[in-house]
Amino acid sequence: MATSRVWIDRAAIVIGLLALTIGVLTPVLVKVNPGVHLMVSDGRVLIEWVDPYSPAATYGIEAGMVAIAVNGRELIRGPQYVYPPTEATPDPVTGEPPEKVPVVEPAVPTPVTLTEEQLQVIVDEPLMQLLAIRPSDLARWTADEMPYAPSISDDGRNSLQESILSVLIGIAVLFSIAWWLTSGRAGASLRDLGLPLAVATATPFLLRPLEFTWSPVAFAVLGAMVPIAMLPLAAALIARIEDRQDRGVAIAAVVTCAVGAAIVGGARAVNTPDSIFAMAAWALTAGIAAVPGLIAAGPALPGALNSSAVPGAEATASGRLLQSTELAIVGVTPAVALATSTAPYVFPFLLWIAAIGLAGRFTVRPLARLASRAQLQRDLIVAATEAERARVAADIHDDALQELTLLVRRLDAAGDAEGADIARGVSDRLRAICGDLRLPILDDLGVGPALDWLVLRIERLAGGEVRLERADGTRPPPDVELAFFRVAQEALSNAVKHGKPPIVVRYRSSDGAASLSIDDAGSGITPDAGDRAERDGHFGLLNMQQRAEGVGAILDVRRWPAGGTHVQLEWRAR
């Protein structure tokens, strides 16, 4: 797990540095081509061809149009009203000057007198401005109405330079999120998501200048880089999904979204701009991180007992709700950055950050405090309970058992065989109680052999078959082994009291993972078991839940449809 985190962080760093480099250098080095080629024909400048994916095509310039003006130089003068420049003689009677009657000059659109060589010089200049019109519309041009004439006001350099603002925002987002999360200021649970989230959120801002280059290659790079930037975060979120089936669904969704985003990105690079392409690219790219984030934010303990079934589990539910909220926000945040695609860029994203801040202030923080207090109280209770168990076991072993051993010897020496047998029975029972309080075999050999011992003891009380199936691999940490053993004790005790044989115990352990299940053939746990336990003062279900929560394991207690209670405990290293 630690190794995968290292590789995820390294991949995020490489992708972030590459996006930062592209974003900074693009406005400085790239020269935008408006995508139009001019030619001289019959004393006029015509549009010879237009790149279908260029500023000219976007502005409505078409091949075959006639250039009216190029780089601020007028090439065709259109009809317009012109007033006589001389003063007319006033009327001798009224003294009023006569009304000026404008004339139309020229009467029809007329090319400005320029030689072929002069026109060629204009055509060969770098194109900065262009005003063009269709030939059919040129013929309809009158002094009263000029038909629509699309224009290019600049070659795209202004927009490209303005995109530097997006790059600056991306740099701020990149370093602020990375610093805030990796430093632990947002909580220890989000620390390993800091670098992937920072890169996934900042990359859409950093690569925004590529959109203003009007280059198919740039759009291809943009279509590939942004989905790639989402993959480290997706991998980190998938690692948070406990259920194997849900993890498989998340992996399939990420692969589908990534491949789809790459295909749509390639289509955008070879087709004219289309809002459908843009929407599809956003949805697929956003889904790469959003889908595993939402799946990881699902019920933290799938199928586990809810707060209404386990007394006192509200604090545990609050902790799960807090974790789910954090993962959902992490998964959706890159989607908000992707949707912030137009100037002034930062406002929609700032609204999202403000919403997160308000939610954290008035909702998440209270839940975090509740969960933190519950965790502390649970740890203190477990530690105090184990300390008390160890103290009682030591007192029994050092005092009562020693006295009973001496008593057995004296009774044997006195010839009282019956009294000696009774004393031996009491001594054996006290040793069994000491074993329940603190089992040496658990510390020495692990939870697998300890379960062997426990099953043998329970089988005598169950009146039927109690079977253990175990596959011991790497031993989990001591606190995890203790939690597994105590849960097994409680579950087997409940199975003997409320269920019936056969009782099957299954234990598996491997490198960084362990699982335990106990199944009986009784009638099954009732829906109100938690409420009745609270009223009767029996808190076995809550004790198992607290043991599981204490080591970050998943506890699932349910009734099989055909009858019988199923207890499942799953742990994975983090």
C-alpha positions in Angstrom: 0.0 0.0 0.0 2.8 2.4 0.9 4.6 1.5 -2.3 1.5 2.3 -4.4 1.1 5.6 -2.7 4.7 6.5 -3.5 4.2 5.7 -7.2 0.9 7.7 -7.2 2.6 10.7 -5.8 5.5 10.4 -8.2 3.2 10.2 -11.2 1.3 13.2 -9.9 4.4 15.2 -9.5 5.7 14.4 -13.1 2.3 15.2 -14.6 2.0 18.5 -12.6 5.5 19.7 -13.6 4.7 18.9 -17.3 1.4 20.8 -17.2 3.1 23.7 -15.4 5.8 23.9 -18.1 3.4 23.7 -21.0 1.1 26.3 -19.4 3.9 28.8 -18.8 5.7 28.4 -22.1 2.6 28.4 -24.4 1.7 32.1 -24.2 5.4 33.1 -24.5 6.5 30.9 -27.4 3.4 30.0 -29.5 2.4 32.2 -32.5 -1.2 31.9 -33.4 -2.1 31.2 -37.0 -5.6 32.7 -37.9 -6.0 29.9 -40.4 -6.8 31.8 -43.5 -4.9 32.2 -46.8 -5.4 35.2 -49.1 -4.8 35.5 -52.9 -4.9 38.3 -55.5 -7.4 37.8 -58.4 -8.7 40.4 -60.9 -7.6 43.4 -58.8 -9.2 42.0 -55.6 -8.1 40.1 -52.6 -9.9 36.8 -52.2 -10.0 34.2 -49.4 -8.3 31.2 -51.0 -8.9 28.7 -48.2 -9.7 28.5 -44.5 -8.5 26.0 -41.9 -11.7 24.4 -40.6 -10.4 24.5 -37.0 -9.1 28.1 -36.7 -10.1 31.5 -35.5 -11.1 32.5 -39.1 -13.5 29.5 -39.4 -14.9 30.3 -35.9 -15.5 33.9 -36.8 -17.4 32.9 -40.0 -14.7 33.5 -42.7 -15.2 31.2 -45.7 -13.3 30.4 -48.8 -14.3 32.5 -51.8 -15.1 35.6 -49.8 -13.8 39.0 -50.9 -11.6 40.9 -48.5 -12.9 44.4 -47.8 -10.1 45.4 -45.5 -6.8 43.8 -44.5 -4.6 44.9 -41.6 -6.6 48.2 -41.4 -6.2 49.0 -45.1 -9.4 49.5 -47.0 -9.5 47.4 -50.3 -13.2 47.9 -51.3 -15.0 51.1 -50.7 -18.7 50.6 -50.2 -21.6 52.9 -51.1 -22.2 55.7 -48.5 -24.0 59.0 -48.3 -21.7 62.0 -48.9 -22.8 65.6 -48.4 -21.6 68.4 -50.8 -18.6 70.1 -49.3 -19.5 73.7 -50.6 -21.8 76.1 -49.0 -25.1 76.7 -50.9 -26.4 80.3 -51.5 -29.2 81.2 -49.0 -32.7 81.8 -50.2 -33.1 85.5 -51.0 -36.6 85.7 -49.4 -36.2 83.6 -46.3 -32.5 83.8 -45.9 -32.4 80.1 -45.0 -29.8 77.9 -46.7 -31.2 75.3 -48.9 -31.3 71.7 -47.6 -28.2 69.7 -48.4 -29.0 66.6 -50.4 -26.4 63.8 -49.9 -25.2 61.8 -52.8 -24.1 58.2 -52.8 -20.4 57.7 -53.5 -19.5 55.4 -54.9 -22.7 54.2 -56.4 -21.7 50.5 -56.1 -18.9 48.8 -54.1 -15.7 49.8 -55.8 -12.2 48.4 -55.3 -9.6 50.8 -54.1 -7.1 51.6 -56.9 -4.0 49.5 -56.2 -1.6 47.7 -58.4 -1.2 43.9 -58.4 2.2 44.4 -56.8 0.7 46.5 -54.0 -2.1 44.0 -53.4 0.5 41.2 -53.3 2.5 43.0 -50.7 -0.7 43.3 -48.5 -1.4 39.6 -49.0 2.1 38.6 -48.0 2.0 40.6 -44.7 1.3 38.8 -41.4 -2.5 38.8 -41.1 -3.6 40.8 -38.0 -7.1 42.1 -39.1 -9.5 41.0 -41.8 -13.0 42.1 -42.9 -14.5 39.9 -45.7 -17.9 39.5 -47.4 -19.5 36.9 -49.7 -19.6 38.0 -53.4 -23.4 37.7 -53.4 -23.7 40.0 -50.4 -21.2 42.4 -51.9 -23.6 42.9 -54.8 -26.4 43.8 -52.4 -24.3 46.4 -50.5 -26.0 49.7 -50.5 -25.6 53.0 -48.7 -28.6 52.1 -46.5 -27.6 48.6 -45.7 -24.4 46.7 -45.5 -24.8 42.9 -45.5 -23.1 40.8 -42.8 -19.3 40.8 -43.1 -17.4 38.6 -40.6 -14.1 39.9 -39.4 -11.0 38.9 -37.5 -10.0 41.7 -35.1 -6.7 40.2 -34.1 -4.8 37.0 -34.7 -5.6 35.4 -31.3 -2.5 36.8 -29.5 -4.6 38.9 -27.2 -6.6 36.0 -26.0 -3.5 33.9 -25.6 -1.8 36.5 -23.5 -5.0 36.9 -21.4 -4.9 33.2 -20.7 -1.8 33.8 -18.5 -4.3 34.7 -15.8 -5.6 31.1 -15.9 -2.0 29.8 -15.6 -1.4 32.0 -12.5 -4.6 30.7 -11.0 -3.5 27.1 -11.7 -0.1 27.7 -10.0 -1.9 29.1 -6.9 -4.3 26.1 -6.9 -1.5 23.6 -7.4 0.6 24.7 -4.5 -2.1 25.8 -2.1 -4.0 22.4 -2.3 -0.8 20.4 -2.1 0.5 22.4 0.9 -2.9 22.4 2.7 -3.6 18.7 2.4 -0.1 17.1 2.6 0.6 19.2 5.8 -2.3 17.6 7.5 -4.2 20.8 8.0 -7.3 19.3 6.4 -7.0 16.1 8.4 -4.8 13.1 8.4 -7.3 11.1 6.2 -6.7 13.4 3.3 -2.9 13.7 3.5 -2.2 11.0 0.9 -4.7 12.7 -1.5 -2.9 16.0 -1.4 -0.6 15.8 -4.5 -3.0 13.9 -6.8 -5.9 16.3 -6.0 -3.7 19.4 -6.5 -2.5 18.1 -9.9 -6.0 17.0 -11.0 -7.5 20.4 -10.0 -4.8 22.7 -11.3 -4.1 21.0 -14.6 -7.3 22.4 -16.4 -6.2 25.9 -15.4 -2.5 25.4 -16.3 -3.3 24.1 -19.8 -6.0 26.7 -20.7 -3.6 28.6 -23.0 -3.6 25.6 -25.4 -7.3 26.3 -26.2 -6.3 29.8 -27.6 -3.6 28.5 -30.0 -6.2 27.3 -32.5 -3.8 24.4 -33.2 -5.0 20.8 -33.7 -1.8 19.6 -32.1 -2.5 21.8 -29.1 -6.0 20.5 -28.8 -4.8 16.9 -29.0 -2.3 17.6 -26.2 -5.0 19.2 -24.1 -7.4 16.3 -24.8 -4.8 13.8 -23.6 -3.1 15.7 -20.7 -6.2 16.6 -18.7 -7.5 13.0 -18.5 -4.0 11.7 -17.6 -3.8 14.3 -14.8 -7.0 12.8 -13.3 -5.6 9.2 -13.2 -3.3 9.6 -10.0 -6.3 10.9 -8.1 -8.5 8.2 -9.4 -5.9 5.5 -8.3 -5.7 7.1 -4.8 -9.5 7.1 -4.5 -9.8 3.5 -5.7 -7.4 2.5 -3.0 -9.9 3.9 -0.5 -12.7 1.5 -1.7 -12.9 -1.4 0.7 -15.4 -3.7 -1.2 -13.7 -5.7 -3.9 -16.8 -5.6 -6.2 -17.2 -1.8 -5.8 -13.4 -1.5 -6.5 -13.9 -3.4 -9.8 -16.8 -1.2 -10.8 -14.7 1.9 -10.1 -11.7 0.6 -12.1 -14.0 -0.2 -15.1 -15.6 3.2 -14.9 -12.2 5.0 -14.8 -10.9 3.0 -17.8 -14.1 3.7 -19.7 -14.1 7.5 -18.9 -10.4 7.8 -19.7 -10.6 6.0 -23.0 -13.8 8.0 -23.9 -12.1 11.3 -23.0 -9.1 10.4 -25.2 -11.4 9.6 -28.1 -13.4 12.8 -27.7 -10.2 14.8 -27.3 -8.9 13.4 -30.5 -12.2 14.2 -32.3 -12.0 17.8 -31.1 -8.6 18.1 -32.6 -9.7 17.2 -36.1 -13.2 18.7 -36.2 -14.6 22.2 -36.0 -15.5 23.4 -32.5 -18.8 21.9 -31.2 -20.5 22.4 -27.8 -21.4 18.7 -27.9 -17.8 17.7 -28.1 -16.9 20.1 -25.2 -19.7 18.7 -23.0 -18.8 15.1 -23.7 -15.1 15.8 -23.0 -16.1 17.5 -19.7 -18.4 14.7 -18.6 -15.9 11.9 -19.4 -12.9 13.6 -18.0 -14.7 14.6 -14.8 -15.9 11.1 -14.4 -12.3 9.7 -14.1 -12.0 11.2 -10.6 -15.7 11.7 -9.7 -16.9 8.1 -10.1 -14.3 6.5 -7.7 -14.7 9.4 -5.3 -18.4 8.9 -5.1 -18.1 5.1 -4.8 -15.5 5.5 -2.1 -17.8 8.0 -0.4 -20.6 5.4 -0.3 -21.5 3.6 3.0 -18.2 3.2 4.8 -19.3 -0.1 6.1 -21.5 -1.7 3.5 -24.2 -3.8 5.0 -23.0 -3.1 8.5 -25.2 -2.4 11.5 -26.6 1.1 11.4 -26.9 3.5 14.3 -30.5 2.4 15.0 -29.4 -1.3 15.5 -26.3 -0.7 17.6 -26.7 1.4 20.7 -24.3 4.3 20.9 -23.2 4.0 17.2 -24.2 7.6 16.4 -20.6 8.8 16.8 -19.3 6.0 14.6 -21.9 7.0 11.9 -20.7 10.6 12.2 -17.1 9.5 11.6 -18.2 7.5 8.5 -20.3 10.5 7.3 -17.3 12.8 7.7 -15.1 10.5 5.7 -17.7 10.0 3.0 -18.1 13.8 2.7 -14.4 14.3 2.3 -14.0 11.7 -0.4 -17.0 13.0 -2.4 -15.7 16.5 -2.3 -12.2 15.3 -3.4 -13.7 13.4 -6.3 -16.0 16.3 -7.5 -13.5 19.2 -7.1 -11.6 18.5 -10.4 -15.0 18.5 -12.2 -15.6 22.0 -11.0 -12.2 23.1 -12.2 -12.9 21.6 -15.6 -16.2 23.4 -15.8 -14.5 26.8 -15.1 -13.6 27.2 -18.8 -14.3 30.9 -19.5 -13.0 34.2 -18.2 -12.7 35.3 -15.5 -12.0 31.6 -14.7 -11.7 31.8 -11.0 -15.2 32.8 -9.9 -17.1 29.5 -10.2 -14.2 27.7 -8.6 -14.0 30.2 -5.8 -17.8 29.7 -5.2 -17.1 26.0 -4.9 -14.3 26.6 -2.4 -16.5 29.0 -0.4 -19.2 26.4 -0.3 -16.8 23.8 1.0 -15.5 26.2 3.6 -19.0 27.1 4.8 -20.0 23.4 4.9 -16.8 22.6 6.8 -17.4 25.4 9.3 -21.0 24.5 10.1 -21.3 20.8 9.3 -18.1 18.9 8.8 -16.2 20.4 11.7 -18.9 19.5 14.3 -19.0 16.0 12.9 -15.2 15.8 13.0 -15.2 16.9 16.6 -17.9 14.3 17.4 -16.0 11.6 15.6 -12.7 12.5 17.3 -14.2 12.5 20.7 -15.9 9.2 20.0 -12.6 7.7 18.8 -10.8 9.0 21.9 -13.4 7.6 24.2 -13.5 4.3 22.4 -9.7 4.0 22.6 -9.7 4.9 26.3 -12.5 2.3 27.0 -10.7 -0.4 25.1 -7.3 0.4 26.8 -8.9 0.5 30.2 -10.8 -2.7 29.6 -7.7 -4.6 28.5 -5.7 -3.2 31.4 -8.4 -4.3 33.8 -8.5 -7.7 32.2 -4.8 -8.0 32.6 -4.9 -6.9 36.2 -7.6 -9.3 37.2 -5.9 -12.2 35.4 -2.6 -11.4 37.2 -4.4 -11.2 40.5 -6.1 -14.5 40.0 -2.9 -16.2 38.8 -0.6 -14.8 41.5 -3.0 -15.1 44.4 -6.0 -17.4 44.0 -4.3 -20.0 41.8 -1.2 -20.2 43.9 -3.4 -20.7 47.0 -5.4 -23.4 45.3 -2.3 -25.2 44.2 -1.0 -25.3 47.8 -4.5 -26.5 48.9 -4.5 -29.3 46.4 -1.1 -30.5 47.6 -2.3 -30.5 51.2 -5.5 -32.3 50.5 -3.5 -34.9 48.5 -1.1 -35.3 51.4 -4.0 -35.6 53.9 -5.6 -38.3 51.7 -8.7 -36.3 50.9 -9.0 -37.3 47.3 -12.5 -35.9 46.8 -11.5 -32.5 48.2 -8.4 -32.4 46.1 -10.5 -33.1 42.9 -12.9 -30.3 43.7 -10.0 -27.9 44.3 -8.4 -29.0 41.0 -11.7 -28.3 39.2 -11.9 -24.8 40.6 -8.3 -24.3 39.7 -8.9 -25.3 36.1 -11.9 -23.0 35.8 -9.9 -20.1 37.2 -7.1 -20.8 34.6 -9.7 -20.8 31.8 -11.0 -17.5 33.1 -7.5 -16.1 33.1 -7.1 -17.3 29.5 -10.3 -15.5 28.5 -9.1 -12.3 30.2 -5.7 -12.4 28.5 -4.6 -15.3 26.4 -0.8 -15.8 26.2 -1.2 -17.9 23.0 -2.6 -14.8 21.3 0.6 -12.8 22.0 3.0 -15.7 21.3 1.4 -17.5 18.3 -1.2 -15.2 16.9 -4.9 -15.0 16.4 -5.1 -18.2 14.3 -3.9 -20.6 17.1 -5.9 -18.5 19.6 -9.1 -19.2 17.6 -8.2 -22.9 17.7 -8.2 -22.8 21.5 -11.4 -20.7 21.6 -13.3 -23.0 19.3 -12.3 -26.1 21.3 -13.7 -24.4 24.5 -16.9 -23.2 22.8 -17.6 -26.6 21.3 -18.0 -28.1 24.8 -20.7 -25.5 25.5 -22.4 -25.5 22.2 -23.7 -29.0 22.2 -22.9 -29.5 18.6 -20.3 -28.9 15.8 -18.1 -25.8 16.0 -15.7 -25.8 13.1 -12.7 -23.6 12.3 -11.4 -23.0 8.8 -8.2 -21.0 8.8 -5.5 -20.0 6.4 -2.8 -18.1 8.3 -0.5 -15.9 6.4 1.3 -12.8 7.6 0.2 -11.9 11.1 -1.6 -8.6 11.4 -0.5 -6.0 14.0 -1.1 -6.9 17.7 -4.0 -4.5 18.2 -5.8 -6.0 15.1 -5.2 -9.6 16.4 -6.7 -8.6 19.8 -9.7 -7.0 18.1 -10.3 -10.1 15.9 -10.1 -12.4 19.0 -12.4 -10.3 21.1 -15.0 -10.1 18.2 -14.7 -13.8 17.8 -15.3 -14.3 21.5 -18.4 -12.1 21.5 -19.8 -13.6 18.3 -19.3 -17.2 19.4 -20.8 -16.4 22.8 -23.9 -15.0 21.1 -24.0 -18.0 18.7 -24.1 -20.4 21.7 -26.7 -18.3 23.6 -29.0 -17.3 20.8 -28.2 -19.6 17.8 -27.5 -23.3 17.4 -24.9 -25.6 15.8 -23.4 -26.1 13.4 -21.2 -23.0 13.9 -18.6 -22.3 11.3 -15.6 -19.9 12.0 -13.5 -18.8 9.0 -10.2 -16.9 9.4 -7.9 -15.7 6.6 -4.8 -13.5 6.9 -2.4 -12.3 4.3 0.1 -9.4 3.8 -1.8 -6.3 4.9 -5.2 -7.9 5.2 -7.3 -10.2 7.4 -10.9 -11.5 7.5 -13.0 -13.3 10.0 -16.6 -14.7 9.7 -18.8 -16.6 12.2 -22.0 -18.3 11.0 -24.6 -20.2 13.0 -27.8 -22.1 12.1 -30.1 -20.4 14.5 -33.1 -18.2 13.8 -30.9 -15.2 13.1 -30.5 -11.8 14.7 -33.7 -9.7 15.1 -34.1 -6.2 13.8 -34.6 -4.9 17.3 -31.6 -6.7 18.8 -29.7 -3.4 19.4 -32.6 -1.8 21.2 -33.3 -4.8 23.4 -29.6 -5.1 24.2 -29.5 -1.5 25.4 -32.6 -2.0 27.6 -31.3 -5.2 29.0 -27.8 -3.9 29.6 -26.0 -6.2 27.1 -23.7 -4.4 24.8 -22.1 -7.2 22.8 -23.0 -5.7 19.5 -21.7 -2.3 20.4 -18.5 -3.9 21.8 -17.8 -5.7 18.5 -18.5 -2.4 16.6 -16.1 -0.5 18.8 -13.4 -3.2 18.5 -13.7 -3.0 14.7 -13.7 0.8 14.5 -10.7 0.9 16.8 -8.5 -0.8 14.2 -10.2 0.6 11.1 -11.9 -2.7 10.2 -15.4 -3.3 8.6 -17.9 -5.1 10.7 -21.0 -6.6 9.1 -23.7 -8.3 11.2 -26.8 -9.6 9.4 -29.4 -12.3 9.3 -29.3 -14.8 6.4 -32.6 -15.0 4.5 -32.9 -18.7 5.4 -32.1 -18.1 9.0 -28.8 -17.9 11.0 -26.6 -15.0 12.0 -23.6 -13.9 9.9 -20.8 -11.9 11.5 -18.1 -10.7 9.1 -15.0 -8.7 10.1 -12.6 -7.3 7.3 -9.4 -5.4 7.9 -6.9 -4.0 5.4 -3.7 -2.0 6.2 -3.7 1.6 5.2 
